[in-house]
Amino acid sequence: MSSPVRLPTEPRHTRELESLLADLDADSLRWVSGFVAGLAAERARLGGAPAVAAPAVAAAVAAPAARPRVTVLYASQTGNSRRVAEKLGQALESAGLQKNVVATGDYALKQFADERYLYVVASTHGDGEPPDDARALLDALSGRRAPKLDQLAYAVLGLGDSSYPQFCATARVLDERLAQLGARRLSERVECDVDFDAKSAAWIQQSVAALSAQLGATDAVVATASAEAIEAPTVAVATREAPVEVEVAVNQRITARDADKDVRHVELIVPEGRFAYQAGDALGIWLDNPARLVDETLTAAKLDANESVSVDGVTHPLKVWLSQHRELTRVARALVERLAALSGDAGLADLLKPASAARLRAQFKVWQVPDLLARYPAQWTGERLVRALHPLSPRLYSIASAPEEVGEEVHITVAVVDEVHDGKRHWGAVSSQVQGLEPGARVRAFIEPNTRFRLPADPSTSIIMIGPGTGVAPFRGFVQARAAQGATGGSWLIFGGRHLDQDFLYQTEWLAALKKRALTRLDVAFSRDTAQKVYVQHRLREHGAELFQWLEAGAHVYVCGDAERMAPDVQAALVEIVATHGGRSTQDAEAYVAGLASARRYLRDVY
């Protein structure tokens, strides 16, 4: 056997290699890198013998130009699907495949005709609702003009929340419709619950491996490249996977002492360059569960805090699992299913039936883990309990500032969760701790971009902002950003609260903005100050003629806040306004509002 050729060290060899690579673009260079890594792994497996003949290497290096593009389409409301899609795109690119990662709101129906390989990552928002920017594409795919897709191979990953009856409905609708149009599944649809990280990472790796094998890439390249793409650390802007410590500068209550809710205005000092954001983005905060909540859970489950528990190759004392890695204020369906089986409680089992979906969802809103464990006693082990709980997630808060105004700071508005259910007081796991943060305290945080909720690029465009309660937070940032831009377009804020003298959030700032013309109009609705409750949708109807004039003149509408009641009520009001003041039928008015959304003139950040 001849000796293998070693790495060239002479200058001429380096020059020859640079000459060969000089005309390759970034995608091709990444492909060559992955190919060489795979070649090295294969030669190591063969004990150093050459694994590919020179002609084969030349053909393989030329392959990127001949390979079809792979499109990764994502439908995202809160950013989860976007993050998964971006990771898949990175893995495809590292495996030497050409990729195009695109949001459904930026994708036209006619583009399907050019697709050969498509991956879809689709979230379901609330109970079966598609993300806002996916509605137009879903409608188009469902219509008579939808194209035949016999040339298309695809796969779908769904993200959802199993506490809702219509779990992963958006992914299911897309998957079934693509198949009806003649597309061929590369793999069966995968559906993920809120703890989607592990399952989505496995789907990414399997997807890249399967497609690369089909297109002729080596397994070694795929295994190396996809793992690196998923696990590569982020070193620049703070992210969910790589949060950065920030310092509390201000923590101020902005509701009256006798108000129903304690709402805090929190100002955070952030490290320079690590928190690039725009008005409309969110801030994520990671905090461990409060110690009292952990103790209550251990007591209710009758388990030892120091018990060593191993789950999926990770070992921690049970107390660490419950403090740092599992949700205790958000109940997973898996916990209810396990409790029903272990306790034998007929009522709990009945709640899990499809006919009881609405009742179960209502319970999910008020249950916390220790309450449920105490109410339905069962024989638990540490491992069984950890597996039945959702992984701990960060809490996201709309950013209430603009960097143009506050520099290296981020401001947020936090409503402290403090409620009584079944005679027991419930606190928010994070908001209750934020309430007590003193200046100088430090927390781990990151930026969650919200590209669907951006100010219009043209500062002469008018905007209408609808934000009751803490839903007004991003509009504080909008007003700051528009003032810094010198925007000439009108800005109209419709704010809602319970009492004028208790929870008119940022009242003095709005009045100052009106005086400076940074805000051109302000309307308010305080639901408990009159005999008949008045909400933001009532104010919209009252001023419907003017609002319609703003829309006809090109204004953008923004809605932020409660997804279950406020957002649908506002939508209904907008449709009614267009029908009444635009002289349209209800059907045509609905199409008008849908058109605003498609044109990104009607944008919602609802939760």
GUPAKOL-373392 format. One line per field, with one value per residue (C-alpha): residue number from 1; residue in one letter; x, y, z. Coordinates in Angstrom, 3 decimals, padded with zeros to 6 digits. Layout:
REM residues N
n NUM:...
res a:...
X X:...
Y Y:...
Z Z:...
***
This chain:
REM residues 607
n 1:2:3:4:5:6:7:8:9:10:11:12:13:14:15:16:17:18:19:20:21:22:23:24:25:26:27:28:29:30:31:32:33:34:35:36:37:38:39:40:41:42:43:44:45:46:47:48:49:50:51:52:53:54:55:56:57:58:59:60:61:62:63:64:65:66:67:68:69:70:71:72:73:74:75:76:77:78:79:80:81:82:83:84:85:86:87:88:89:90:91:92:93:94:95:96:97:98:99:100:101:102:103:104:105:106:107:108:109:110:111:112:113:114:115:116:117:118:119:120:121:122:123:124:125:126:127:128:129:130:131:132:133:134:135:136:137:138:139:140:141:142:143:144:145:146:147:148:149:150:151:152:153:154:155:156:157:158:159:160:161:162:163:164:165:166:167:168:169:170:171:172:173:174:175:176:177:178:179:180:181:182:183:184:185:186:187:188:189:190:191:192:193:194:195:196:197:198:199:200:201:202:203:204:205:206:207:208:209:210:211:212:213:214:215:216:217:218:219:220:221:222:223:224:225:226:227:228:229:230:231:232:233:234:235:236:237:238:239:240:241:242:243:244:245:246:247:248:249:250:251:252:253:254:255:256:257:258:259:260:261:262:263:264:265:266:267:268:269:270:271:272:273:274:275:276:277:278:279:280:281:282:283:284:285:286:287:288:289:290:291:292:293:294:295:296:297:298:299:300:301:302:303:304:305:306:307:308:309:310:311:312:313:314:315:316:317:318:319:320:321:322:323:324:325:326:327:328:329:330:331:332:333:334:335:336:337:338:339:340:341:342:343:344:345:346:347:348:349:350:351:352:353:354:355:356:357:358:359:360:361:362:363:364:365:366:367:368:369:370:371:372:373:374:375:376:377:378:379:380:381:382:383:384:385:386:387:388:389:390:391:392:393:394:395:396:397:398:399:400:401:402:403:404:405:406:407:408:409:410:411:412:413:414:415:416:417:418:419:420:421:422:423:424:425:426:427:428:429:430:431:432:433:434:435:436:437:438:439:440:441:442:443:444:445:446:447:448:449:450:451:452:453:454:455:456:457:458:459:460:461:462:463:464:465:466:467:468:469:470:471:472:473:474:475:476:477:478:479:480:481:482:483:484:485:486:487:488:489:490:491:492:493:494:495:496:497:498:499:500:501:502:503:504:505:506:507:508:509:510:511:512:513:514:515:516:517:518:519:520:521:522:523:524:525:526:527:528:529:530:531:532:533:534:535:536:537:538:539:540:541:542:543:544:545:546:547:548:549:550:551:552:553:554:555:556:557:558:559:560:561:562:563:564:565:566:567:568:569:570:571:572:573:574:575:576:577:578:579:580:581:582:583:584:585:586:587:588:589:590:591:592:593:594:595:596:597:598:599:600:601:602:603:604:605:606:607
res m:s:s:p:v:r:l:p:t:e:p:r:h:t:r:e:l:e:s:l:l:a:d:l:d:a:d:s:l:r:w:v:s:g:f:v:a:g:l:a:a:e:r:a:r:l:g:g:a:p:a:v:a:a:p:a:v:a:a:a:v:a:a:p:a:a:r:p:r:v:t:v:l:y:a:s:q:t:g:n:s:r:r:v:a:e:k:l:g:q:a:l:e:s:a:g:l:q:k:n:v:v:a:t:g:d:y:a:l:k:q:f:a:d:e:r:y:l:y:v:v:a:s:t:h:g:d:g:e:p:p:d:d:a:r:a:l:l:d:a:l:s:g:r:r:a:p:k:l:d:q:l:a:y:a:v:l:g:l:g:d:s:s:y:p:q:f:c:a:t:a:r:v:l:d:e:r:l:a:q:l:g:a:r:r:l:s:e:r:v:e:c:d:v:d:f:d:a:k:s:a:a:w:i:q:q:s:v:a:a:l:s:a:q:l:g:a:t:d:a:v:v:a:t:a:s:a:e:a:i:e:a:p:t:v:a:v:a:t:r:e:a:p:v:e:v:e:v:a:v:n:q:r:i:t:a:r:d:a:d:k:d:v:r:h:v:e:l:i:v:p:e:g:r:f:a:y:q:a:g:d:a:l:g:i:w:l:d:n:p:a:r:l:v:d:e:t:l:t:a:a:k:l:d:a:n:e:s:v:s:v:d:g:v:t:h:p:l:k:v:w:l:s:q:h:r:e:l:t:r:v:a:r:a:l:v:e:r:l:a:a:l:s:g:d:a:g:l:a:d:l:l:k:p:a:s:a:a:r:l:r:a:q:f:k:v:w:q:v:p:d:l:l:a:r:y:p:a:q:w:t:g:e:r:l:v:r:a:l:h:p:l:s:p:r:l:y:s:i:a:s:a:p:e:e:v:g:e:e:v:h:i:t:v:a:v:v:d:e:v:h:d:g:k:r:h:w:g:a:v:s:s:q:v:q:g:l:e:p:g:a:r:v:r:a:f:i:e:p:n:t:r:f:r:l:p:a:d:p:s:t:s:i:i:m:i:g:p:g:t:g:v:a:p:f:r:g:f:v:q:a:r:a:a:q:g:a:t:g:g:s:w:l:i:f:g:g:r:h:l:d:q:d:f:l:y:q:t:e:w:l:a:a:l:k:k:r:a:l:t:r:l:d:v:a:f:s:r:d:t:a:q:k:v:y:v:q:h:r:l:r:e:h:g:a:e:l:f:q:w:l:e:a:g:a:h:v:y:v:c:g:d:a:e:r:m:a:p:d:v:q:a:a:l:v:e:i:v:a:t:h:g:g:r:s:t:q:d:a:e:a:y:v:a:g:l:a:s:a:r:r:y:l:r:d:v:y
X 000.000:001.388:001.855:-000.823:000.122:000.545:-000.717:001.442:003.541:005.500:004.366:003.724:001.226:-000.666:-000.690:-002.007:-004.793:-005.761:-005.821:-008.187:-010.573:-010.364:-013.482:-015.776:-018.490:-019.277:-021.825:-019.440:-016.566:-018.786:-019.697:-016.048:-015.292:-018.025:-016.957:-013.346:-014.445:-016.475:-013.596:-011.272:-013.706:-014.052:-010.268:-009.840:-012.380:-010.365:-007.129:-005.802:-006.372:-007.767:-011.555:-012.394:-010.554:-009.449:-012.138:-014.827:-013.504:-013.563:-017.141:-018.218:-016.694:-018.603:-021.835:-023.190:-024.004:-025.970:-027.901:-031.412:-032.236:-033.959:-036.583:-037.340:-040.699:-041.729:-044.989:-044.160:-046.092:-043.676:-040.378:-040.139:-040.729:-038.361:-035.574:-036.102:-036.190:-032.960:-031.242:-032.420:-031.116:-027.722:-027.583:-028.491:-025.869:-023.176:-024.009:-023.308:-026.923:-028.280:-031.010:-033.558:-035.141:-038.261:-041.309:-044.774:-045.584:-042.790:-043.745:-046.101:-048.241:-046.596:-043.220:-044.378:-043.985:-040.203:-039.786:-038.431:-037.598:-039.536:-039.414:-042.199:-041.971:-045.393:-046.618:-050.208:-051.185:-053.801:-056.566:-055.957:-055.118:-052.371:-049.738:-050.922:-048.462:-049.424:-053.124:-052.840:-050.723:-053.026:-056.032:-054.260:-053.265:-056.852:-058.284:-059.071:-055.933:-053.606:-051.102:-050.465:-047.306:-046.354:-042.725:-042.465:-041.027:-041.682:-041.732:-043.582:-042.704:-045.469:-045.053:-047.969:-049.311:-051.130:-053.185:-055.244:-057.744:-056.527:-052.911:-050.600:-053.597:-051.643:-049.007:-051.688:-053.624:-050.463:-049.270:-052.592:-053.094:-049.648:-050.353:-053.752:-051.989:-049.768:-046.613:-044.665:-043.781:-040.094:-041.126:-044.224:-045.272:-043.697:-045.653:-043.912:-045.357:-044.015:-040.884:-039.831:-036.037:-034.940:-037.593:-036.999:-033.204:-033.652:-035.977:-033.387:-030.611:-032.766:-034.075:-030.632:-029.289:-032.186:-032.105:-028.319:-028.317:-030.959:-028.914:-025.648:-023.851:-021.797:-023.118:-019.914:-020.443:-024.030:-023.290:-020.476:-022.135:-025.612:-024.322:-022.090:-024.953:-027.228:-024.703:-022.523:-022.442:-023.632:-020.964:-022.556:-026.061:-027.620:-030.025:-032.328:-029.564:-026.864:-028.397:-026.314:-026.522:-028.129:-028.332:-031.509:-031.322:-034.970:-037.876:-040.893:-044.559:-046.648:-050.124:-051.736:-051.185:-054.866:-054.996:-056.045:-052.675:-049.089:-047.527:-043.801:-041.693:-038.238:-035.134:-032.169:-028.593:-027.282:-023.729:-022.693:-023.292:-024.961:-028.591:-029.219:-032.973:-035.693:-038.933:-041.417:-038.986:-039.297:-036.927:-036.639:-035.779:-034.502:-035.109:-035.183:-038.456:-039.076:-037.862:-041.306:-042.863:-040.190:-040.755:-044.535:-044.051:-041.718:-044.128:-047.162:-045.333:-043.807:-040.347:-036.817:-035.190:-031.792:-032.935:-030.643:-032.700:-031.433:-033.495:-032.251:-028.646:-028.706:-028.451:-029.357:-030.731:-034.521:-034.488:-032.215:-034.524:-037.500:-035.651:-033.814:-035.214:-038.976:-042.134:-044.094:-046.664:-047.586:-049.150:-048.356:-050.961:-048.489:-048.786:-052.587:-052.410:-049.920:-051.960:-055.153:-053.384:-051.668:-054.553:-057.357:-059.503:-062.505:-063.101:-059.528:-059.745:-062.985:-061.235:-058.832:-061.605:-062.042:-065.515:-063.982:-061.311:-062.734:-063.050:-059.501:-058.170:-059.908:-058.238:-054.826:-055.217:-055.565:-053.726:-050.196:-048.152:-048.132:-051.917:-052.577:-050.234:-051.864:-055.406:-054.793:-052.388:-050.368:-047.194:-044.442:-040.785:-038.438:-037.895:-041.611:-042.349:-039.557:-040.703:-044.297:-043.362:-042.642:-039.053:-038.590:-038.970:-038.013:-040.701:-040.999:-041.900:-042.576:-039.801:-041.108:-038.259:-036.380:-032.568:-032.560:-033.913:-032.382:-029.030:-027.589:-030.726:-033.848:-037.133:-039.978:-043.464:-044.293:-047.700:-047.140:-049.265:-050.997:-054.314:-056.445:-057.845:-059.733:-058.800:-055.060:-052.864:-050.946:-047.891:-046.155:-042.862:-040.929:-043.102:-043.234:-039.439:-039.127:-041.365:-038.693:-035.583:-033.623:-031.342:-028.045:-029.614:-028.648:-030.708:-030.042:-031.770:-031.795:-033.489:-036.335:-036.689:-040.247:-039.851:-043.627:-044.152:-042.133:-042.767:-043.307:-040.070:-041.523:-041.747:-044.535:-046.846:-049.452:-049.875:-052.790:-051.753:-054.280:-052.922:-054.913:-053.028:-049.434:-050.194:-049.266:-045.595:-044.281:-046.057:-043.935:-040.981:-042.786:-043.413:-039.782:-038.476:-040.783:-039.739:-036.070:-036.817:-038.633:-041.631:-044.232:-047.002:-049.810:-049.720:-052.949:-052.943:-056.029:-055.317:-057.511:-057.440:-059.787:-059.612:-058.300:-056.825:-055.270:-053.839:-053.407:-049.936:-047.370:-050.017:-047.578:-045.415:-048.373:-049.448:-045.913:-045.764:-049.039:-047.637:-044.516:-046.594:-044.700:-048.215:-050.989:-054.048:-054.917:-058.186:-058.742:-061.249:-061.530:-063.871:-064.710:-065.244:-068.720:-071.890:-071.478:-068.064:-066.155:-063.243:-060.872:-063.139:-065.944:-063.674:-062.777:-066.437:-067.103:-064.416:-065.000:-065.407:-062.070:-060.345:-061.548:-060.218:-056.814:-056.910:-057.863:-054.941:-052.493:-052.207:-050.783:-052.695:-050.946:-052.628:-050.875:-052.247:-054.696:-055.193:-058.318:-060.812:-059.361:-057.765:-060.873:-063.074:-060.791:-060.791:-064.591:-064.712:-062.367:-064.500:-067.639:-066.001:-064.933:-068.406:-070.217:-067.998:-066.697:-070.103:-069.058:-070.696:-069.411:-067.631:-065.955:-065.022:-063.397:-061.439:-060.382:-059.009:-057.341:-055.753:-054.351:-052.753:-051.323:-049.840:-048.406:-050.525:-052.447:-049.965:-050.657:-048.484:-050.980:-050.476
Y 000.000:003.390:006.050:008.744:012.242:014.622:018.214:020.442:022.902:024.569:028.080:026.985:024.387:027.023:029.311:026.497:025.743:029.426:029.630:026.660:028.198:031.805:031.758:029.975:031.935:031.617:028.824:026.788:027.278:026.034:023.028:022.258:022.554:020.035:017.740:017.690:017.017:014.069:012.845:012.999:010.981:008.345:008.022:007.685:004.855:003.121:003.488:006.386:004.972:007.313:007.052:009.002:009.116:012.477:012.638:011.961:014.776:017.178:016.207:016.576:020.052:021.112:019.696:022.745:024.587:021.578:020.921:022.321:024.945:023.794:026.197:026.369:028.077:029.123:030.348:031.934:034.051:034.303:033.395:029.672:028.445:031.075:029.853:026.220:027.181:029.149:026.190:023.921:026.441:026.499:022.705:022.507:025.109:023.352:020.116:021.790:022.351:025.603:026.946:029.725:030.430:032.567:033.608:032.737:036.451:036.985:034.030:034.168:031.307:031.468:030.610:027.031:026.328:026.737:024.573:021.028:020.524:022.281:022.099:023.776:024.745:025.943:027.126:027.049:030.126:029.649:027.154:026.243:029.756:030.148:032.837:036.156:036.279:032.743:033.472:034.841:031.931:029.371:030.984:030.987:027.333:026.435:028.313:027.241:028.872:026.696:025.040:021.369:020.432:017.086:018.211:019.003:016.884:018.264:017.678:019.495:020.162:021.520:023.483:023.873:023.612:020.400:022.242:023.554:021.184:021.962:021.069:021.789:022.497:024.840:022.217:019.588:021.798:022.654:019.055:017.694:020.454:020.030:016.303:017.035:019.228:016.314:016.951:013.970:013.671:013.264:012.102:012.004:015.157:015.653:017.538:019.168:020.404:023.490:021.513:021.298:021.708:018.057:016.833:019.627:019.133:015.437:016.343:018.766:016.208:013.487:015.858:017.004:013.454:012.115:014.906:014.916:011.168:011.575:014.274:012.371:013.901:011.648:010.634:011.889:015.403:015.441:014.151:016.617:019.638:019.324:018.756:021.817:023.934:023.035:023.290:026.220:028.808:032.344:034.886:038.172:039.352:037.748:034.948:032.463:029.832:032.288:034.881:037.658:039.196:042.649:045.052:046.532:050.346:051.217:049.121:051.339:050.569:052.542:051.636:053.156:051.387:050.434:049.232:045.666:044.930:045.801:046.826:047.588:049.742:048.161:049.709:047.425:048.371:046.036:045.258:047.329:045.602:042.507:043.673:045.046:045.528:047.591:048.948:046.076:043.338:041.423:040.815:037.292:036.772:033.514:033.020:029.884:028.906:030.489:028.285:028.164:026.791:024.081:023.143:022.983:020.663:018.329:018.203:017.502:014.731:013.341:013.222:013.844:017.045:015.322:012.306:011.870:011.845:010.966:011.910:011.585:011.237:014.264:013.816:016.354:016.274:016.505:019.977:021.245:019.770:021.552:024.827:025.275:022.948:022.366:024.502:024.635:027.345:025.928:022.484:020.073:017.728:014.905:015.634:015.407:012.149:010.668:011.825:010.346:006.998:006.953:008.276:006.492:009.614:009.334:013.093:013.769:011.058:012.597:015.969:014.357:013.282:015.322:016.438:018.104:020.057:023.481:022.595:021.243:024.398:026.498:024.435:024.858:028.615:028.268:025.073:025.138:021.980:021.740:022.341:019.510:017.103:017.856:017.534:014.179:012.161:009.487:007.427:009.437:008.834:011.687:010.539:010.067:013.592:015.259:013.555:014.727:018.414:020.921:022.203:025.616:028.449:032.106:034.761:037.267:040.912:043.463:046.044:049.453:051.566:052.461:052.320:055.660:057.175:055.110:053.934:050.832:050.179:048.078:049.001:046.551:046.698:043.779:042.956:040.936:037.787:037.634:035.772:033.573:030.291:027.738:029.670:029.590:032.496:032.016:034.077:034.286:032.393:035.263:038.368:037.854:037.853:040.834:042.705:042.470:043.230:046.134:048.427:046.647:043.189:041.127:038.740:036.665:038.083:038.095:039.755:037.970:039.692:040.332:041.033:040.900:043.946:046.744:050.420:051.384:052.216:055.497:057.969:059.854:056.846:057.212:054.566:053.495:051.726:049.705:048.501:047.931:047.272:046.184:045.788:049.466:048.666:048.386:051.612:053.522:052.306:053.171:056.749:057.134:055.737:057.934:061.030:060.208:059.716:063.034:061.154:063.327:060.716:060.793:058.549:057.580:055.619:053.859:052.727:050.713:050.103:049.630:052.975:056.353:057.134:053.699:052.164:054.745:053.398:056.025:058.775:061.664:060.434:060.257:063.771:065.050:063.282:064.927:068.324:067.692:066.237:062.940:061.556:063.214:061.627:059.731:057.960:055.967:053.430:052.708:049.791:050.185:053.952:053.864:051.883:050.180:048.684:050.428:048.733:049.736:048.171:050.526:053.525:052.224:052.094:055.558:057.037:054.646:057.280:058.899:055.554:054.445:057.684:056.914:053.421:054.729:057.177:054.296:054.069:050.950:049.360:047.682:045.604:044.292:042.381:039.607:037.077:035.314:038.158:041.576:040.727:039.029:041.887:044.470:042.489:042.370:046.128:046.830:044.714:046.502:049.912:049.066:047.733:050.744:053.589:051.982:050.895:047.246:043.926:042.012:039.573:042.401:044.151:040.959:040.749:044.412:043.741:040.537:042.600:045.000:042.036:040.668:044.058:044.199:047.185:045.308:043.768:042.015:041.016:039.033:036.411
Z 000.000:-000.941:001.723:001.808:000.667:003.600:003.864:001.562:003.465:000.679:-000.342:-003.937:-002.741:-000.792:-003.838:-006.039:-003.586:-003.318:-007.126:-007.368:-004.825:-005.993:-008.202:-005.737:-003.963:-000.228:-000.674:-002.823:-000.368:002.473:000.364:-000.362:003.357:004.186:001.361:002.514:006.112:004.904:002.738:005.742:007.850:005.129:004.697:008.441:008.364:005.639:007.569:005.542:002.071:-000.588:-000.605:-003.766:-007.053:-008.415:-011.156:-008.553:-006.385:-009.324:-010.167:-006.566:-006.202:-009.291:-007.871:-005.980:-009.187:-010.475:-007.294:-006.976:-004.400:-001.212:000.131:003.844:004.363:007.865:009.377:012.714:015.214:018.144:016.458:017.276:013.716:012.385:014.666:013.654:009.971:010.295:011.958:009.150:006.620:008.323:008.323:004.626:003.758:005.783:003.963:000.639:-000.374:-001.744:000.515:000.649:004.052:003.682:005.721:004.426:004.377:001.834:-000.363:-003.357:-004.653:-008.092:-006.542:-005.935:-009.652:-009.360:-006.267:-006.293:-002.615:000.124:003.926:005.875:009.551:010.707:014.082:015.229:017.200:019.906:019.167:015.532:014.315:011.684:012.190:010.795:007.915:006.799:006.262:002.731:001.497:003.130:001.477:-001.889:-001.576:-000.725:-003.706:-007.249:-008.612:-006.560:-008.949:-009.473:-007.572:-009.099:-009.312:-005.579:-002.762:000.713:004.456:007.236:010.873:013.087:016.307:018.688:022.207:023.114:025.709:022.777:021.103:017.562:018.197:015.202:012.946:010.638:009.864:009.313:006.868:004.903:004.795:003.574:001.013:-000.542:-000.900:-002.512:-005.055:-006.090:-004.046:-002.721:000.965:001.720:005.200:007.371:009.200:012.638:015.327:018.291:021.576:023.370:024.320:020.685:020.841:020.911:018.489:015.984:016.157:015.355:012.468:011.097:011.166:009.624:006.965:005.878:005.864:003.782:001.230:000.946:000.380:-002.314:-004.022:-003.742:-000.739:001.497:004.921:006.511:005.187:006.387:009.881:010.416:008.862:010.354:013.880:013.619:012.288:015.171:017.970:016.868:019.674:019.063:019.914:018.808:019.653:022.736:021.783:023.500:023.388:024.475:026.835:028.359:031.827:031.986:034.917:036.367:036.413:037.184:038.481:039.007:039.619:037.096:038.379:041.475:044.789:044.955:041.339:040.574:038.968:039.781:036.461:036.425:034.131:034.096:032.545:031.859:031.027:028.320:027.189:024.198:020.880:022.345:022.214:018.726:018.440:016.817:018.212:018.077:019.165:022.445:025.336:026.719:030.389:031.889:035.621:037.759:039.422:042.846:045.731:047.392:044.189:043.998:047.651:047.159:044.172:046.079:049.022:046.839:044.959:048.194:046.654:047.925:046.668:046.518:044.500:041.488:038.287:034.811:031.757:028.177:029.294:031.627:035.417:038.115:041.646:041.450:043.026:040.239:037.604:039.153:039.784:036.514:033.872:034.247:034.193:037.436:036.610:033.189:033.146:030.314:028.870:029.553:033.284:033.165:031.209:033.668:036.662:035.230:034.760:038.154:040.249:038.461:038.825:036.483:036.350:035.261:032.605:031.332:030.911:028.440:026.058:022.840:023.921:027.001:025.113:026.012:029.715:029.786:028.143:030.783:033.493:031.905:032.430:036.201:037.164:038.503:038.962:042.799:042.939:040.528:042.301:045.658:044.317:042.590:044.790:042.984:043.302:041.660:040.964:040.198:036.617:035.979:037.221:035.247:032.046:032.626:032.874:030.112:029.852:031.445:028.940:029.037:029.371:026.519:027.051:024.316:024.355:025.405:024.040:020.886:020.774:018.964:022.199:025.037:023.633:025.321:027.330:026.946:028.644:029.288:030.820:033.128:034.629:037.808:037.808:041.199:041.143:043.386:042.054:044.132:047.238:046.534:045.509:042.271:041.326:037.963:038.036:036.425:036.877:040.655:040.752:038.405:040.851:043.531:041.461:042.904:040.869:040.383:040.181:037.154:035.038:031.923:028.857:025.071:022.110:020.327:016.925:015.764:012.063:011.570:013.789:012.277:011.644:007.981:006.191:004.943:007.880:006.067:006.453:009.192:011.889:014.118:017.345:019.371:022.715:025.904:029.149:028.730:025.024:024.801:025.521:021.934:021.000:023.476:021.409:018.164:019.285:020.391:017.094:015.004:016.952:016.317:012.597:012.374:010.976:009.274:009.110:011.655:014.744:016.508:019.774:021.158:024.740:027.083:030.835:033.769:035.567:034.427:037.845:038.417:035.273:032.514:031.666:030.601:030.783:031.224:028.347:025.942:026.910:026.377:023.003:021.989:022.909:020.810:017.942:018.216:018.795:016.801:018.357:021.556:022.425:025.616:026.925:030.652:031.119:034.825:034.972:033.415:034.077:030.709:030.004:027.231:025.463:022.657:019.998:021.089:020.579:017.122:016.145:017.595:015.361:012.470:009.768:010.560:010.999:007.571:006.073:007.597:006.108:002.666:002.894:003.478:007.267:008.917:011.822:014.770:017.492:020.597:023.586:024.429:021.626:022.868:023.310:022.504:019.145:017.646:018.939:017.311:014.065:014.058:014.692:011.778:009.435:010.612:010.112:006.551:005.750:007.246:006.105:002.934:001.650:001.376:002.140:005.151:002.829:000.903:004.154:005.422:002.160:002.593:006.082:004.867:002.106:004.694:006.453:003.185:002.416:005.935:006.804:009.510:011.958:015.252:018.190:020.252:022.910
***
